[in-house]
Amino acid sequence: MPDDHSPSQPDVPNQGGAEEDLVTAVLTASRVLVAISARSLGEVAESLTLPQFRMLVLLHSRGAMSLSRLAEHLAVNPSTAMRMLERLTAAGMVVRDTRPEDRREVRAALTEQGARTVVGATERRREEIRRIVQAMPARQRTGLVQALRAFADAGAEPAAPHRQPEPLGW
């Protein structure tokens, strides 16, 4: 009988069927993506944590927003979001202000330095992901774009921007 276990699959019986196989595959892939994210940040700022970077990405992809909205998107309490915001403000990556109509509402927006940090780390991740995708068998790439878009949509994550083509210089 052929052995259908590969190194990327744990040697445990399948108890949840196809859905559990899918969850396990996505969980395993997420470890690869988290490792790529951590490496891309290591080159940017040693003091920037993944949750802080996530806050920068939210502000970059969704624009300025209130502290309460940031906390909601990050699934943290507002006091945690405020501490993150204070650290990012001190680092020069975020500016915060209050709304004239409601001075209790704190809003955050990226600075140019914060935007450069997001773009730089994203480009490093893009290149590393490209190398991994190119290493995949072409027949297994089929359907991956649609599946990952559906996954991101289900998680309410806006699409990452496409890389802008390099100017030709003429």
Contacts in CASP RR format, 6 or more apart in sequence:
PFRMAT RR
TARGET T0000
AUTHOR 0000-0000-0000
METHOD contacts of the structure
MODEL  1
MPDDHSPSQPDVPNQGGAEEDLVTAVLTASRVLVAISARSLGEVAESLTL
PQFRMLVLLHSRGAMSLSRLAEHLAVNPSTAMRMLERLTAAGMVVRDTRP
EDRREVRAALTEQGARTVVGATERRREEIRRIVQAMPARQRTGLVQALRA
FADAGAEPAAPHRQPEPLGW
5 11 0 8 1.000
8 28 0 8 1.000
9 24 0 8 1.000
10 24 0 8 1.000
14 20 0 8 1.000
14 21 0 8 1.000
26 151 0 8 1.000
32 132 0 8 1.000
33 129 0 8 1.000
34 50 0 8 1.000
36 125 0 8 1.000
36 128 0 8 1.000
36 129 0 8 1.000
37 50 0 8 1.000
37 53 0 8 1.000
37 121 0 8 1.000
37 125 0 8 1.000
38 50 0 8 1.000
39 124 0 8 1.000
39 128 0 8 1.000
40 120 0 8 1.000
40 121 0 8 1.000
40 122 0 8 1.000
40 124 0 8 1.000
40 125 0 8 1.000
40 128 0 8 1.000
41 48 0 8 1.000
41 50 0 8 1.000
41 53 0 8 1.000
41 121 0 8 1.000
42 48 0 8 1.000
43 121 0 8 1.000
43 124 0 8 1.000
44 117 0 8 1.000
44 120 0 8 1.000
44 121 0 8 1.000
45 91 0 8 1.000
45 117 0 8 1.000
47 91 0 8 1.000
48 91 0 8 1.000
48 117 0 8 1.000
51 74 0 8 1.000
51 76 0 8 1.000
51 84 0 8 1.000
52 84 0 8 1.000
52 87 0 8 1.000
52 88 0 8 1.000
53 117 0 8 1.000
53 118 0 8 1.000
53 121 0 8 1.000
54 74 0 8 1.000
55 70 0 8 1.000
55 74 0 8 1.000
55 81 0 8 1.000
55 84 0 8 1.000
55 85 0 8 1.000
55 88 0 8 1.000
55 94 0 8 1.000
55 108 0 8 1.000
56 88 0 8 1.000
56 93 0 8 1.000
56 94 0 8 1.000
56 110 0 8 1.000
56 114 0 8 1.000
56 117 0 8 1.000
56 118 0 8 1.000
57 118 0 8 1.000
57 122 0 8 1.000
58 65 0 8 1.000
58 70 0 8 1.000
58 73 0 8 1.000
58 74 0 8 1.000
59 65 0 8 1.000
59 70 0 8 1.000
59 94 0 8 1.000
59 108 0 8 1.000
59 109 0 8 1.000
59 110 0 8 1.000
60 110 0 8 1.000
60 114 0 8 1.000
60 115 0 8 1.000
60 118 0 8 1.000
60 119 0 8 1.000
61 158 0 8 1.000
61 160 0 8 1.000
62 73 0 8 1.000
62 158 0 8 1.000
63 109 0 8 1.000
63 110 0 8 1.000
64 107 0 8 1.000
64 108 0 8 1.000
64 109 0 8 1.000
64 110 0 8 1.000
65 73 0 8 1.000
65 107 0 8 1.000
65 108 0 8 1.000
66 105 0 8 1.000
66 106 0 8 1.000
66 107 0 8 1.000
66 108 0 8 1.000
67 78 0 8 1.000
67 81 0 8 1.000
67 82 0 8 1.000
67 85 0 8 1.000
67 96 0 8 1.000
67 105 0 8 1.000
67 106 0 8 1.000
67 107 0 8 1.000
67 108 0 8 1.000
68 78 0 8 1.000
68 81 0 8 1.000
68 105 0 8 1.000
70 81 0 8 1.000
70 85 0 8 1.000
70 108 0 8 1.000
71 77 0 8 1.000
71 78 0 8 1.000
71 80 0 8 1.000
71 81 0 8 1.000
74 80 0 8 1.000
74 81 0 8 1.000
74 84 0 8 1.000
76 84 0 8 1.000
82 106 0 8 1.000
85 94 0 8 1.000
85 96 0 8 1.000
85 106 0 8 1.000
85 108 0 8 1.000
88 94 0 8 1.000
88 108 0 8 1.000
88 114 0 8 1.000
89 95 0 8 1.000
89 96 0 8 1.000
91 113 0 8 1.000
92 111 0 8 1.000
92 113 0 8 1.000
92 114 0 8 1.000
93 110 0 8 1.000
93 111 0 8 1.000
93 113 0 8 1.000
93 114 0 8 1.000
93 117 0 8 1.000
94 108 0 8 1.000
94 109 0 8 1.000
94 110 0 8 1.000
94 111 0 8 1.000
94 114 0 8 1.000
95 108 0 8 1.000
95 109 0 8 1.000
95 110 0 8 1.000
95 111 0 8 1.000
96 106 0 8 1.000
96 107 0 8 1.000
96 108 0 8 1.000
96 109 0 8 1.000
97 106 0 8 1.000
97 107 0 8 1.000
97 109 0 8 1.000
98 104 0 8 1.000
98 105 0 8 1.000
98 106 0 8 1.000
98 107 0 8 1.000
99 105 0 8 1.000
99 107 0 8 1.000
110 118 0 8 1.000
122 160 0 8 1.000
123 163 0 8 1.000
126 163 0 8 1.000
133 141 0 8 1.000
133 144 0 8 1.000
136 144 0 8 1.000
149 159 0 8 1.000
152 159 0 8 1.000
END
